[in-house]
Amino acid sequence: MFYAANVLLFAIPLALFEIWLDASGKKKGPWGDTKFVDPYWGKELNVPFFNLMFSHLTRYHIVLFGYIGLVMFVAEYIAIKLLADRGWIIASFGETKIVAPIYMVNVLVGNMVTEDFLWFAIQTVTGKLVGWGEPQALSRLTHGNFKWHEKGGFWPIVPGTSWPILPKFYFWVPGVIIIIFIIERLVIHYWPWAWC
């Protein structure tokens, strides 16, 4: 629960910021495929490892996840340091123990899927209630109607059925999160010296 709340703490403001960019006129074009008015921010960069996993990387993404993500990372570390009962590598919050650097990386990884999904969910609600966004955003997501998800492809929620489909990274990122949690538990168990 602590992890989910922590991911949402970062993902909700980022999703709202992305929705605001479209609504404010900073980006133009058809919904779901907008481009920055200033081409500097939208220039696609060729980063081999990243481009294998995701459809595109722009200067905007570098600033959003590199700079803003780094600021959030530092704020997270400071909060952990101030709130922890003891330790800074392995922090203790009563019975809960985390390896701060590993945990913070896991929060950022969890943010990737959560922020993307919330972009659709929030627009569906605000689009219907106040006209801020696309009221059919979630429906369009589950039908694979998005350019930035096309490169990675889609998987059906239930294979072999006509059920909705979701971007592949919605399925493999949770596996990465679980692996990171396992690594964190192993570090806590086998390296007690990290309590320093």
N, CA, C and O of each residue as an XYZ file, in Angstrom:
784
protein
N       0.828     -1.198      0.000
C       0.000      0.000      0.000
C       0.870      1.257      0.000
O       0.575      2.223     -0.705
N       1.943      1.240      0.795
C       2.883      2.367      0.855
C       3.481      2.627     -0.522
O       3.613      3.776     -0.946
N       3.842      1.549     -1.214
C       4.427      1.681     -2.550
C       3.418      2.296     -3.524
O       3.753      3.229     -4.254
N       2.191      1.782     -3.538
C       1.169      2.288     -4.453
C       0.883      3.762     -4.197
O       0.753      4.537     -5.145
N       0.784      4.157     -2.936
C       0.544      5.570     -2.596
C       1.710      6.425     -3.072
O       1.516      7.537     -3.564
N       2.912      5.904     -2.925
C       4.099      6.638     -3.334
C       4.136      6.843     -4.850
O       4.467      7.930     -5.325
N       3.799      5.804     -5.600
C       3.758      5.905     -7.069
C       2.693      6.917     -7.483
O       2.942      7.757     -8.348
N       1.519      6.844     -6.878
C       0.435      7.773     -7.220
C       0.798      9.223     -6.897
O       0.383     10.144     -7.601
N       1.562      9.415     -5.845
C       1.996     10.757     -5.462
C       2.758     11.432     -6.605
O       2.668     12.648     -6.776
N       3.503     10.654     -7.383
C       4.248     11.199     -8.519
C       3.448     11.133     -9.820
O       3.502     12.055    -10.634
N       2.710     10.047    -10.010
C       2.039      9.818    -11.291
C       0.878     10.778    -11.537
O       0.682     11.223    -12.668
N       0.118     11.100    -10.518
C      -1.046     11.977    -10.716
C      -0.627     13.372    -11.196
O      -1.165     13.846    -12.196
N       0.323     14.052    -10.515
C       0.727     15.369    -11.024
C       1.335     15.311    -12.429
O       1.115     16.219    -13.230
N       2.094     14.256    -12.736
C       2.677     14.147    -14.080
C       1.591     13.958    -15.134
O       1.657     14.565    -16.204
N       0.594     13.126    -14.845
C      -0.503     12.923    -15.787
C      -1.276     14.223    -15.995
O      -1.616     14.571    -17.125
N      -1.553     14.938    -14.905
C      -2.258     16.224    -15.018
C      -1.444     17.227    -15.825
O      -2.001     17.981    -16.623
N      -0.127     17.240    -15.621
C       0.748     18.142    -16.379
C       0.690     17.817    -17.864
O       0.622     18.726    -18.692
N       0.716     16.538    -18.211
C       0.647     16.138    -19.621
C      -0.703     16.526    -20.241
O      -0.759     16.973    -21.386
N      -1.770     16.356    -19.490
C      -3.095     16.751    -19.985
C      -3.143     18.265    -20.166
O      -3.693     18.756    -21.152
N      -2.573     19.000    -19.226
C      -2.541     20.459    -19.321
C      -1.788     20.918    -20.570
O      -2.202     21.876    -21.221
N      -0.697     20.250    -20.906
C       0.063     20.626    -22.098
C      -0.827     20.613    -23.335
O      -0.766     21.527    -24.157
N      -1.646     19.584    -23.468
C      -2.546     19.506    -24.623
C      -3.624     20.593    -24.552
O      -3.926     21.245    -25.551
N      -4.201     20.781    -23.357
C      -5.296     21.737    -23.199
C      -4.826     23.183    -23.315
O      -5.608     24.051    -23.704
N      -3.562     23.460    -22.985
C      -3.068     24.835    -22.963
C      -2.613     25.350    -24.317
O      -2.338     26.540    -24.470
N      -2.532     24.467    -25.295
C      -2.074     24.903    -26.605
C      -0.568     24.783    -26.791
O      -0.039     25.197    -27.823
N       0.127     24.227    -25.814
C       1.579     24.003    -25.953
C       1.850     22.899    -26.965
O       2.942     22.802    -27.525
N       0.824     22.060    -27.189
C       0.911     20.982    -28.167
C      -0.295     21.105    -29.091
O      -1.377     21.509    -28.667
N      -0.098     20.757    -30.333
C      -1.170     20.835    -31.340
C      -1.255     19.521    -32.097
O      -0.296     18.751    -32.151
N      -2.415     19.282    -32.676
C      -2.603     18.094    -33.495
C      -3.794     17.290    -33.028
O      -4.477     17.667    -32.075
N      -4.042     16.178    -33.705
C      -5.174     15.343    -33.308
C      -4.931     14.727    -31.932
O      -3.795     14.441    -31.553
N      -6.017     14.530    -31.197
C      -5.889     13.997    -29.852
C      -5.183     12.643    -29.902
O      -5.487     11.802    -30.747
N      -4.240     12.448    -28.988
C      -3.494     11.203    -28.917
C      -2.266     11.187    -29.801
O      -1.474     10.246    -29.751
N      -2.097     12.227    -30.618
C      -0.917     12.316    -31.493
C      -0.498     13.778    -31.627
O      -0.138     14.228    -32.715
N      -0.547     14.511    -30.527
C      -0.183     15.925    -30.571
C       1.332     16.087    -30.629
O       2.092     15.222    -30.194
N       1.738     17.214    -31.176
C       3.160     17.564    -31.271
C       3.352     18.923    -30.610
O       2.449     19.759    -30.597
N       4.549     19.125    -30.061
C       4.859     20.409    -29.448
C       4.853     21.512    -30.506
O       5.327     21.322    -31.627
N       4.307     22.668    -30.124
C       4.332     23.827    -31.012
C       5.781     24.224    -31.267
O       6.146     24.545    -32.398
N       6.609     24.204    -30.226
C       8.038     24.467    -30.362
C       8.719     23.136    -30.709
O       8.780     22.246    -29.861
N       9.228     22.983    -31.932
C       9.776     21.690    -32.363
C      10.990     21.227    -31.557
O      11.336     20.047    -31.592
N      11.639     22.137    -30.834
C      12.797     21.753    -30.029
C      12.426     20.640    -29.042
O      13.167     19.669    -28.890
N      11.273     20.786    -28.373
C      10.868     19.832    -27.342
C      10.407     18.503    -27.920
O      10.520     17.470    -27.260
N       9.895     18.517    -29.131
C       9.356     17.290    -29.722
C      10.323     16.509    -30.581
O       9.953     15.462    -31.114
N      11.564     16.985    -30.737
C      12.525     16.278    -31.594
C      12.778     14.883    -31.035
O      13.166     14.723    -29.878
N      12.551     13.870    -31.882
C      12.749     12.489    -31.446
C      14.231     12.149    -31.459
O      14.945     12.451    -32.415
N      14.676     11.521    -30.390
C      16.080     11.155    -30.217
C      16.243      9.654    -30.430
O      15.358      8.868    -30.094
N      17.371      9.272    -30.985
C      17.641      7.859    -31.220
C      18.523      7.328    -30.098
O      19.735      7.543    -30.089
N      17.903      6.636    -29.157
C      18.617      6.040    -28.032
C      18.363      4.535    -28.115
O      17.267      4.078    -27.793
N      19.371      3.753    -28.546
C      19.144      2.328    -28.866
C      18.404      1.525    -27.803
O      17.401      0.889    -28.126
N      18.852      1.524    -26.555
C      18.203      0.700    -25.530
C      16.771      1.162    -25.301
O      15.853      0.343    -25.249
N      16.581      2.446    -25.166
C      15.250      2.997    -24.913
C      14.314      2.703    -26.080
O      13.161      2.319    -25.879
N      14.819      2.885    -27.306
C      13.970      2.698    -28.481
C      13.547      1.245    -28.699
O      12.600      0.988    -29.442
N      14.230      0.298    -28.068
C      13.785     -1.094    -28.138
C      12.526     -1.311    -27.312
O      11.706     -2.170    -27.636
N      12.374     -0.536    -26.252
C      11.257     -0.739    -25.329
C      10.064      0.174    -25.606
O       8.916     -0.241    -25.452
N      10.333      1.413    -26.012
C       9.268      2.399    -26.136
C       9.261      3.000    -27.532
O      10.235      2.890    -28.277
N       8.158      3.631    -27.872
C       7.994      4.119    -29.238
C       8.871      5.306    -29.573
O       9.339      5.422    -30.706
N       9.107      6.189    -28.618
C       9.923      7.361    -28.938
C      10.430      8.045    -27.674
O       9.881      7.879    -26.584
N      11.489      8.813    -27.858
C      12.079      9.594    -26.775
C      12.367     10.976    -27.341
O      12.988     11.112    -28.395
N      11.908     11.998    -26.628
C      12.128     13.375    -27.077
C      12.860     14.150    -25.987
O      13.056     13.655    -24.877
N      13.263     15.380    -26.328
C      13.892     16.243    -25.319
C      12.938     16.494    -24.160
O      13.361     16.603    -23.010
N      11.673     16.584    -24.465
C      10.656     16.761    -23.421
C      10.718     15.606    -22.413
O      10.685     15.837    -21.204
N      10.806     14.373    -22.907
C      10.875     13.217    -22.012
C      12.142     13.249    -21.162
O      12.122     12.876    -19.989
N      13.248     13.698    -21.766
C      14.507     13.800    -21.019
C      14.323     14.762    -19.842
O      14.740     14.469    -18.722
N      13.694     15.915    -20.105
C      13.474     16.896    -19.039
C      12.451     16.366    -18.034
O      12.664     16.453    -16.825
N      11.346     15.822    -18.530
C      10.283     15.352    -17.643
C      10.773     14.244    -16.719
O      10.616     14.331    -15.501
N      11.363     13.208    -17.295
C      11.757     12.068    -16.474
C      13.198     12.157    -15.994
O      13.543     11.570    -14.968
N      14.040     12.878    -16.718
C      15.425     13.038    -16.291
C      15.573     14.083    -15.212
O      16.149     13.815    -14.157
N      15.055     15.283    -15.466
C      15.199     16.364    -14.494
C      14.121     16.301    -13.417
O      14.421     16.235    -12.225
N      12.861     16.322    -13.852
C      11.774     16.302    -12.874
C      11.804     14.982    -12.099
O      11.586     14.966    -10.887
N      12.073     13.880    -12.798
C      12.205     12.586    -12.130
C      13.335     12.597    -11.127
O      13.207     12.026    -10.043
N      14.453     13.243    -11.473
C      15.588     13.337    -10.553
C      15.233     14.182     -9.335
O      15.592     13.831     -8.211
N      14.531     15.292     -9.551
C      14.091     16.134     -8.433
C      13.170     15.322     -7.516
O      13.291     15.386     -6.293
N      12.250     14.558     -8.113
C      11.352     13.722     -7.317
C      12.156     12.658     -6.567
O      11.855     12.342     -5.416
N      13.169     12.112     -7.219
C      14.027     11.097     -6.618
C      14.720     11.662     -5.375
O      14.755     11.015     -4.329
N      15.272     12.875     -5.497
C      15.959     13.520     -4.371
C      14.949     13.839     -3.261
O      15.237     13.615     -2.085
N      13.784     14.355     -3.620
C      12.751     14.655     -2.623
C      12.328     13.378     -1.895
O      12.113     13.384     -0.683
N      12.215     12.301     -2.641
C      11.867     11.004     -2.057
C      12.931     10.573     -1.052
O      12.609     10.130      0.050
N      14.189     10.703     -1.434
C      15.280     10.306     -0.543
C      15.258     11.141      0.741
O      15.401     10.598      1.836
N      15.079     12.454      0.608
C      15.045     13.336      1.781
C      13.883     12.944      2.697
O      14.040     12.895      3.917
N      12.714     12.665      2.102
C      11.556     12.254      2.904
C      11.844     10.941      3.623
O      11.520     10.796      4.802
N      12.449      9.988      2.925
C      12.790      8.708      3.558
C      13.759      8.942      4.710
O      13.587      8.392      5.798
N      14.776      9.761      4.464
C      15.802     10.039      5.482
C      15.171     10.686      6.727
O      15.513     10.329      7.855
N      14.255     11.631      6.517
C      13.638     12.338      7.639
C      12.612     11.485      8.389
O      12.461     11.611      9.604
N      11.917     10.626      7.665
C      10.830      9.859      8.278
C      11.267      8.506      8.841
O      10.567      7.923      9.669
N      12.412      8.010      8.396
C      12.842      6.674      8.817
C      13.237      6.657     10.287
O      13.811      7.613     10.809
N      12.913      5.540     10.941
C      13.319      5.349     12.330
C      14.836      5.271     12.433
O      15.439      5.818     13.357
N      15.441      4.582     11.471
C      16.897      4.480     11.429
C      17.328      4.002     10.050
O      16.527      3.503      9.260
N      18.623      4.172      9.787
C      19.216      3.717      8.539
C      18.984      4.679      7.397
O      18.056      5.488      7.426
N      19.835      4.586      6.390
C      19.601      5.388      5.189
C      19.750      4.529      3.941
O      19.156      4.844      2.909
N      20.521      3.462      4.008
C      20.528      2.531      2.881
C      19.328      1.610      3.048
O      18.486      1.500      2.157
N      19.262      0.951      4.198
C      18.049      0.215      4.540
C      17.340      1.065      5.588
O      17.802      1.189      6.722
N      16.220      1.643      5.196
C      15.461      2.506      6.095
C      14.375      1.678      6.769
O      13.789      0.784      6.159
N      14.123      1.984      8.009
C      13.117      1.279      8.785
C      11.992      2.247      9.140
O      12.224      3.335      9.666
N      10.765      1.819      8.836
C       9.571      2.563      9.214
C       8.738      1.615     10.066
O       7.785      1.003      9.583
N       9.109      1.500     11.341
C       8.466      0.506     12.200
C       8.842     -0.882     11.710
O      10.018     -1.247     11.718
N       7.851     -1.659     11.282
C       8.102     -3.017     10.788
C       8.479     -3.041      9.303
O       8.983     -4.050      8.810
N       8.242     -1.954      8.602
C       8.541     -1.904      7.174
C       9.977     -1.480      6.952
O      10.441     -0.487      7.511
N      10.678     -2.250      6.124
C      12.064     -1.916      5.790
C      12.180     -1.793      4.285
O      11.620     -2.595      3.537
N      12.910     -0.782      3.848
C      13.157     -0.600      2.419
C      14.637     -0.300      2.205
O      15.305      0.239      3.088
N      15.139     -0.652      1.031
C      16.477     -0.240      0.618
C      16.249      1.017     -0.210
O      15.818      0.942     -1.360
N      16.541      2.172      0.380
C      16.138      3.449     -0.201
C      16.471      3.594     -1.689
O      15.567      3.910     -2.462
N      17.723      3.382     -2.137
C      18.004      3.572     -3.571
C      17.213      2.612     -4.460
O      16.716      3.010     -5.514
N      17.095      1.351     -4.041
C      16.356      0.371     -4.846
C      14.870      0.720     -4.850
O      14.217      0.653     -5.891
N      14.349      1.085     -3.709
C      12.939      1.447     -3.597
C      12.604      2.643     -4.484
O      11.580      2.647     -5.167
N      13.465      3.656     -4.472
C      13.197      4.864     -5.264
C      13.216      4.555     -6.757
O      12.402      5.094     -7.507
N      14.128      3.700     -7.197
C      14.147      3.285     -8.605
C      12.837      2.564     -8.923
O      12.253      2.775     -9.986
N      12.380      1.716     -8.007
C      11.142      0.980     -8.231
C       9.934      1.916     -8.319
O       9.014      1.659     -9.095
N       9.926      2.986     -7.542
C       8.846      3.973     -7.628
C       8.849      4.625     -9.020
O       7.791      4.804     -9.623
N      10.026      4.974     -9.522
C      10.108      5.592    -10.851
C       9.673      4.619    -11.944
O       9.021      5.025    -12.906
N      10.024      3.339    -11.810
C       9.594      2.329    -12.787
C       8.076      2.179    -12.730
O       7.419      2.129    -13.770
N       7.521      2.108    -11.531
C       6.072      2.002    -11.383
C       5.344      3.209    -11.940
O       4.216      3.101    -12.422
N       5.990      4.349    -11.873
C       5.412      5.579    -12.400
C       5.219      5.512    -13.919
O       4.301      6.134    -14.452
N       6.076      4.764    -14.616
C       5.991      4.701    -16.082
C       4.612      4.238    -16.539
O       3.989      4.878    -17.386
N       4.141      3.142    -15.987
C       2.842      2.605    -16.391
C       1.709      3.405    -15.768
O       0.717      3.708    -16.430
N       1.859      3.746    -14.495
C       0.780      4.425    -13.773
C       0.472      5.787    -14.382
O      -0.692      6.124    -14.596
N       1.509      6.569    -14.661
C       1.298      7.903    -15.249
C       0.649      7.784    -16.613
O      -0.252      8.555    -16.942
N       1.098      6.823    -17.413
C       0.519      6.630    -18.752
C      -0.959      6.261    -18.634
O      -1.797      6.839    -19.326
N      -1.284      5.314    -17.773
C      -2.681      4.904    -17.600
C      -3.536      6.042    -17.061
O      -4.653      6.254    -17.532
N      -3.019      6.780    -16.070
C      -3.791      7.890    -15.502
C      -4.066      8.983    -16.515
O      -5.083      9.672    -16.427
N      -3.164      9.150    -17.483
C      -3.391     10.130    -18.547
C      -4.715      9.829    -19.241
O      -5.472     10.745    -19.563
N      -4.994      8.558    -19.470
C      -6.257      8.148    -20.102
C      -7.416      8.225    -19.121
O      -8.483      8.735    -19.462
N      -7.219      7.725    -17.910
C      -8.305      7.663    -16.926
C      -8.788      9.052    -16.517
O      -9.992      9.304    -16.462
N      -7.856      9.945    -16.234
C      -8.231     11.298    -15.813
C      -8.961     12.020    -16.940
O      -9.962     12.692    -16.695
N      -8.470     11.888    -18.171
C      -9.140     12.555    -19.293
C     -10.544     12.017    -19.520
O     -11.443     12.768    -19.898
N     -10.734     10.742    -19.297
C     -12.074     10.176    -19.463
C     -13.043     10.845    -18.496
O     -14.154     11.212    -18.879
N     -12.628     11.002    -17.253
C     -13.487     11.629    -16.240
C     -13.649     13.122    -16.508
O     -14.772     13.619    -16.584
N     -12.533     13.844    -16.653
C     -12.625     15.295    -16.845
C     -13.247     15.639    -18.197
O     -13.904     16.671    -18.330
N     -13.047     14.794    -19.189
C     -13.669     15.030    -20.501
C     -15.175     14.949    -20.430
O     -15.881     15.734    -21.064
N     -15.668     13.994    -19.653
C     -17.122     13.838    -19.507
C     -17.718     14.915    -18.615
O     -18.816     15.408    -18.876
N     -16.991     15.283    -17.555
C     -17.551     16.227    -16.586
C     -17.413     17.683    -17.007
O     -18.369     18.453    -16.903
N     -16.225     18.069    -17.483
C     -15.983     19.490    -17.761
C     -15.402     19.758    -19.144
O     -15.060     20.899    -19.457
N     -15.285     18.726    -19.977
C     -14.773     18.937    -21.329
C     -13.269     19.136    -21.412
O     -12.771     19.647    -22.415
N     -12.536     18.742    -20.375
C     -11.083     18.909    -20.352
C     -10.442     17.565    -20.665
O     -10.141     16.787    -19.759
N     -10.236     17.293    -21.953
C      -9.685     16.018    -22.370
C     -10.670     15.229    -23.205
O     -11.732     15.730    -23.575
N     -10.316     14.011    -23.492
C     -11.096     13.120    -24.354
C     -11.972     12.205    -23.501
O     -11.449     11.381    -22.751
N     -13.308     12.339    -23.604
C     -14.187     11.511    -22.778
C     -14.120     10.019    -23.119
O     -14.563      9.192    -22.322
N     -13.583      9.665    -24.271
C     -13.461      8.259    -24.674
C     -12.023      7.747    -24.554
O     -11.666      6.758    -25.195
N     -11.197      8.410    -23.741
C      -9.770      8.075    -23.666
C      -9.520      6.622    -23.260
O      -8.716      5.943    -23.898
N     -10.187      6.134    -22.220
C      -9.964      4.748    -21.795
C     -10.409      3.757    -22.866
O      -9.748      2.744    -23.095
N     -11.505      4.046    -23.505
C     -11.969      3.174    -24.585
C     -10.953      3.147    -25.720
O     -10.669      2.089    -26.281
N     -10.416      4.291    -26.052
C      -9.415      4.359    -27.121
C      -8.144      3.622    -26.714
O      -7.503      2.984    -27.548
N      -7.775      3.707    -25.430
C      -6.608      2.968    -24.942
C      -6.807      1.473    -25.142
O      -5.922      0.797    -25.666
N      -7.959      0.951    -24.731
C      -8.189     -0.498    -24.783
C      -8.410     -1.019    -26.199
O      -8.509     -2.229    -26.406
N      -8.486     -0.126    -27.162
C      -8.593     -0.533    -28.564
C      -7.294     -0.289    -29.327
O      -7.258     -0.433    -30.549
N      -6.223      0.082    -28.614
C      -4.923      0.255    -29.253
C      -4.859      1.427    -30.202
O      -4.174      1.366    -31.223
N      -5.569      2.499    -29.877
C      -5.693      3.640    -30.776
C      -4.681      4.735    -30.426
O      -5.052      5.902    -30.303
N      -3.364      4.353    -30.260
C      -2.368      5.335    -29.883
C      -1.037      5.097    -30.541
O      -0.484      3.999    -30.491
N      -0.525      6.148    -31.165
C       0.730      6.040    -31.903
C       1.886      5.642    -31.000
O       2.690      4.792    -31.383
N       1.996      6.237    -29.799
C       3.173      5.975    -28.982
C       3.183      4.566    -28.401
O       4.210      4.128    -27.884
N       2.077      3.856    -28.473
C       2.059      2.466    -28.021
C       2.268      1.485    -29.163
O       2.542      0.310    -28.915
N       2.147      1.935    -30.406
C       2.187      1.029    -31.550
C       3.508      0.280    -31.684
O       3.504     -0.913    -31.987
N       4.638      0.954    -31.466
C       5.937      0.319    -31.681
C       6.128     -0.883    -30.761
O       6.616     -1.927    -31.192
N       5.745     -0.736    -29.506
C       5.886     -1.850    -28.570
C       4.839     -2.924    -28.773
O       5.015     -4.058    -28.328
N       3.751     -2.579    -29.441
C       2.683     -3.533    -29.696
C       1.711     -3.653    -28.542
O       1.854     -3.006    -27.505
N       0.725     -4.497    -28.751
C      -0.340     -4.661    -27.774
C      -0.555     -6.139    -27.492
O      -0.276     -6.988    -28.339
N      -1.051     -6.441    -26.298
C      -1.458     -7.788    -25.939
C      -2.886     -7.739    -25.457
O      -3.275     -6.787    -24.781
N      -3.683     -8.750    -25.789
C      -5.051     -8.785    -25.243
C      -5.001     -9.074    -23.747
O      -4.104     -9.771    -23.271
N      -5.952     -8.546    -23.023
C      -6.024     -8.806    -21.582
C      -6.187    -10.315    -21.354
O      -5.545    -10.886    -20.472
N      -7.042    -10.951    -22.146
C      -7.201    -12.409    -22.114
C      -6.888    -12.909    -23.520
O      -7.675    -12.689    -24.441
N      -5.735    -13.586    -23.702
C      -5.346    -14.053    -25.044
C      -6.420    -14.937    -25.674
O      -7.096    -15.709    -24.995
N      -6.554    -14.801    -26.988
C      -7.496    -15.627    -27.734
C      -8.934    -15.167    -27.628
O      -9.837    -15.887    -28.053
N      -9.175    -13.988    -27.073
C     -10.543    -13.471    -26.965
C     -10.602    -12.110    -27.645
O      -9.587    -11.579    -28.097
N     -11.788    -11.565    -27.708
C     -11.944    -10.228    -28.277
C     -11.936     -9.166    -27.177
O     -12.392     -8.040    -27.379
N     -11.411     -9.542    -26.014
C     -11.319     -8.595    -24.908
C     -10.420     -7.442    -25.299
O      -9.666     -7.530    -26.268
N     -10.502     -6.349    -24.531
C      -9.644     -5.189    -24.827
C      -8.159     -5.554    -24.827
O      -7.728     -6.514    -24.188
N      -7.405     -4.760    -25.558
C      -5.960     -4.937    -25.605
C      -5.293     -3.764    -24.888
O      -5.856     -2.673    -24.803
N      -4.092     -4.003    -24.376
C      -3.331     -2.954    -23.697
C      -1.902     -2.971    -24.232
O      -1.450     -3.979    -24.774
N      -1.196     -1.859    -24.079
C       0.202     -1.828    -24.517
C       1.011     -2.910    -23.802
O       0.770     -3.190    -22.627
N       1.967     -3.515    -24.504
C       2.764     -4.602    -23.926
C       3.473     -4.180    -22.646
O       3.595     -4.981    -21.719
N       3.944     -2.933    -22.579
C       4.690     -2.552    -21.386
C       3.810     -2.506    -20.136
O       4.334     -2.520    -19.022
N       2.489     -2.451    -20.294
C       1.594     -2.541    -19.141
C       1.704     -3.918    -18.493
O       1.413     -4.072    -17.307
N       2.125     -4.920    -19.266
C       2.240     -6.287    -18.770
C       3.643     -6.600    -18.244
O       3.778     -7.267    -17.218
N       4.701     -6.124    -18.938
C       6.043     -6.517    -18.493
C       6.609     -5.608    -17.408
O       7.438     -6.070    -16.624
N       6.206     -4.339    -17.321
C       6.721     -3.458    -16.264
C       6.342     -3.971    -14.863
O       7.193     -3.923    -13.974
N       5.114     -4.460    -14.617
C       4.843     -5.023    -13.294
C       5.783     -6.185    -12.934
O       6.134     -6.357    -11.767
N       6.187     -6.972    -13.927
C       7.160     -8.031    -13.679
C       8.503     -7.468    -13.242
O       9.152     -8.018    -12.353
N       8.921     -6.369    -13.867
C      10.166     -5.703    -13.478
C      10.046     -5.183    -12.045
O      10.993     -5.293    -11.266
N       8.900     -4.624    -11.695
C       8.674     -4.119    -10.332
C       8.803     -5.259     -9.318
O       9.432     -5.094     -8.273
N       8.214     -6.397     -9.623
C       8.299     -7.549     -8.714
C       9.746     -8.008     -8.568
O      10.188     -8.304     -7.458
N      10.485     -8.072     -9.667
C      11.897     -8.464     -9.602
C      12.683     -7.482     -8.736
O      13.523     -7.902     -7.940
N      12.427     -6.196     -8.875
C      13.123     -5.196     -8.062
C      12.767     -5.366     -6.585
O      13.633     -5.227     -5.721
N      11.495     -5.667     -6.289
C      11.109     -5.931     -4.893
C      11.839     -7.154     -4.341
O      12.273     -7.147     -3.189
N      11.976     -8.194     -5.147
C      12.696     -9.400     -4.711
C      14.155     -9.068     -4.425
O      14.707     -9.502     -3.414
N      14.775     -8.301     -5.309
C      16.166     -7.886     -5.092
C      16.276     -7.097     -3.792
O      17.208     -7.297     -3.012
N      15.327     -6.205     -3.565
C      15.336     -5.407     -2.332
C      15.240     -6.297     -1.093
O      15.963     -6.082     -0.120
N      14.349     -7.300     -1.122
C      14.214     -8.218      0.021
C      15.502     -8.999      0.242
O      15.892     -9.229      1.387
N      16.168     -9.412     -0.833
C      17.427    -10.153     -0.709
C      18.517     -9.288     -0.081
O      19.280     -9.756      0.763
N      18.584     -8.034     -0.494
C      19.578     -7.118      0.086
C      19.312     -6.951      1.577
O      20.250     -6.984      2.373
N      18.064     -6.773      1.968
C      17.718     -6.609      3.383
C      18.103     -7.860      4.180
O      18.606     -7.765      5.299
N      17.859     -9.025      3.587
C      18.128    -10.277      4.293
C      19.624    -10.613      4.377
O      20.098    -11.047      5.426
N      20.367    -10.415      3.285
C      21.745    -10.895      3.226
C      22.818     -9.838      3.501
O      23.990    -10.179      3.661
N      22.438     -8.573      3.558
C      23.419     -7.526      3.829
C      22.977     -6.645      4.991
O      22.689     -5.464      4.797
N      22.922     -7.199      6.184
C      22.467     -6.404      7.335
C      23.410     -5.240      7.672
O      23.006     -4.310      8.370
N      24.654     -5.278      7.191
C      25.586     -4.180      7.428
C      25.077     -2.880      6.810
O      25.529     -1.797      7.183
N      24.159     -2.979      5.889
C      23.649     -1.774      5.214
C      22.774     -0.913      6.131
O      22.278      0.130      5.705
N      22.580     -1.335      7.376
C      21.806     -0.531      8.328
C      22.542      0.729      8.754
O      21.948      1.604      9.385
N      23.798      0.838      8.428
C      24.614      1.970      8.888
C      24.066      3.285      8.427
O      24.638      4.332      8.731
